[in-house]
Each structure stands twice: as structure tokens, then as C-alpha cells.
Amino acid sequence: MGDLYSGTDLFTELDRLQRQMSSLFGGLPSSLRSSRFGTFPPINIGATDDTIEIVAFAPGVEPSKLDISVDKGLLTIAGERVTRPAKLPEGTRQYAQERFSGSFRRVIELPQQADPDKVQARYVDGCLLISVGKREASKPRAITVQ
Amino acid sequence: MSENTQIAQSHQGANTRVEPNDARRRVTLSPAVDIVEDSHAVTLWADLPGVSKEKLDVRVHDGSLTIEAESVVPVPSTLQLSHAEVRVPYFSRQFNVSEDFDTSRIEAALKDGVLKLTIPRRDEAKPRRIEIKVG
């Protein structure tokens, strides 16, 4: 008998957690140019003293079909991913289709100190790594006390 | 002094026993997959960005197929993350494989972070057209 009630408790708990999570993420303001989670490719952004590092998790994309551009402080990653032939051969059954297929575009607002002339990109194991240099003036400096 | 040592030892012992449990409980991402089947085999593609051949583990045991992988992205060590949509570097997903597949002949290929698995059907399980005799 006790089990029945503890089970209900677990669901209430999960329900409460889910509501809490959605209010947490839903309540945060997001940039006009970046939509919420679940877009392709997912992106992580970080910074070092000298660079801004952007990682786009875009497996299975032909590097020649990737288009990276910087314009007015906006970094755009666009491309196309082809995961399957347009028409499956006859007698083939599809059981799952979860992977993103088609063209994509993601725009990242670069911080003020980013230098558009110092952008490097490489594609490793399905991850697109973009490194944007910072302007000299914005690098951290130790200030000598006189 | 000697008492202290003993406590430390038993503590270590407890730790090693806990570790495998922790590994199993660690948070993993479920990779997106495409699965198609034709008369010869089932083919599965899984998105595993940042995973190299060395960090990928595909296992078949007791009718279940397990894909486990770790994503390693070569970024500078001084990196401070400011925005993260991928928060965990571990992938894990499990599938049941029924008896009519020949798990000894599974083929696996990894390219640009996409794993392709081909799981052939056993010969006796391939579809056959059954002749109908007119009596």
C-alpha cells in the first residue's frame, strides 16, 4: 500500500522539477538572434585572454558546405547537412529519424573586443572550432602601481 | 596513529567499490540516431560530435547493443565557458537487438563525428517469398 503512494510522490516530484526547469529557462531573456535549445548545431562559447572560442557541434557536414562569415560584429555559421538520399530505395523501412537534416544557420553576436580580421576555423571529428582574436586594447593588462 | 591509517584504508576500499557505480550513474547525452532497415541489414547512424575512434565503445552483449562515447574538443586549457548548449561530454545509448540479427558481423565506421553501424540479418531470417501451390 505504501508503494502506491510513494510512486505518486515521485511523479509529483518530477512534475515539480520540470515546471521549475521550464520557468527557469523560459524566464531568462534570450538574444533575438539566438533561439532556444534544440537548434542545429548546438554551440558552446568561451573565452581565453587572447581569443573568443566558439564550438559548433555539427557532425557529418562536408567542410566545403560550411559557410562562416563575420559582418558587423555578427558571426554566421551556415551550411547544409545531407543525412540520407532524397528517396529511400524500395523495400526500405525507416524506424528512426532524429538527426537533423537540411540547411541551417546560426548567428552569434560577437563581443565588442572581437577582431573580425583574426578568425580561424577548423573542423575536427564533427566539431567546428572557430577562434576569434581579441583586439590588443582589450587584452587584460597588469597595471603597475607607481 | 595506527588507528588513523586503518580508517584511511577502509575508506579507500569503500571508494573503489563505489566508483563503478558512479560511472554508470554519470550524466550522459542520448545521441540522435537514424535507423533504416532493408532486406539485408539494419543500418544505424548516430551523431557523436567530438568523438574520435579511441573514445568510442560499441558493444553487443546478451541481445543488447550499447554505444558509449566521450567527446573531446581541442580547446585551449585556459578557456572560460560563457555559453553552453552541450553541457556533458558523454554519450550513451542502448538498443535491443533481436535474435534474427547476426551480431558477429556488425560493421562500424566513424567519420566526422557520425557513427554508422550495419547490423546484418541472419540468412535464415531474410525474407523469402513462399511459393503457393495450386492444388
Interface residues (C-beta under 8 A of the other chain):
Chain A: F37 P41 P42 I43 N44 I45 G46 A47 T48 D49 T51 E53 V55 F57 A58 P59 G60 V61 T83 R84 L88 P89 G91 T92 R93 Q94 Y95 A96 Q97 E98 R99 F100 Y123 V124 D125 G126 C127 L129
Chain B: A32 V33 D34 I35 V36 E37 D38 S39 V42 W45 D47 L48 P49 G50 V51 S52 S71 V72 V73 P74 V75 P76 T78 L79 Q80 L81 S82 H83 A84 E85 V86 K111 D112 G113 V114
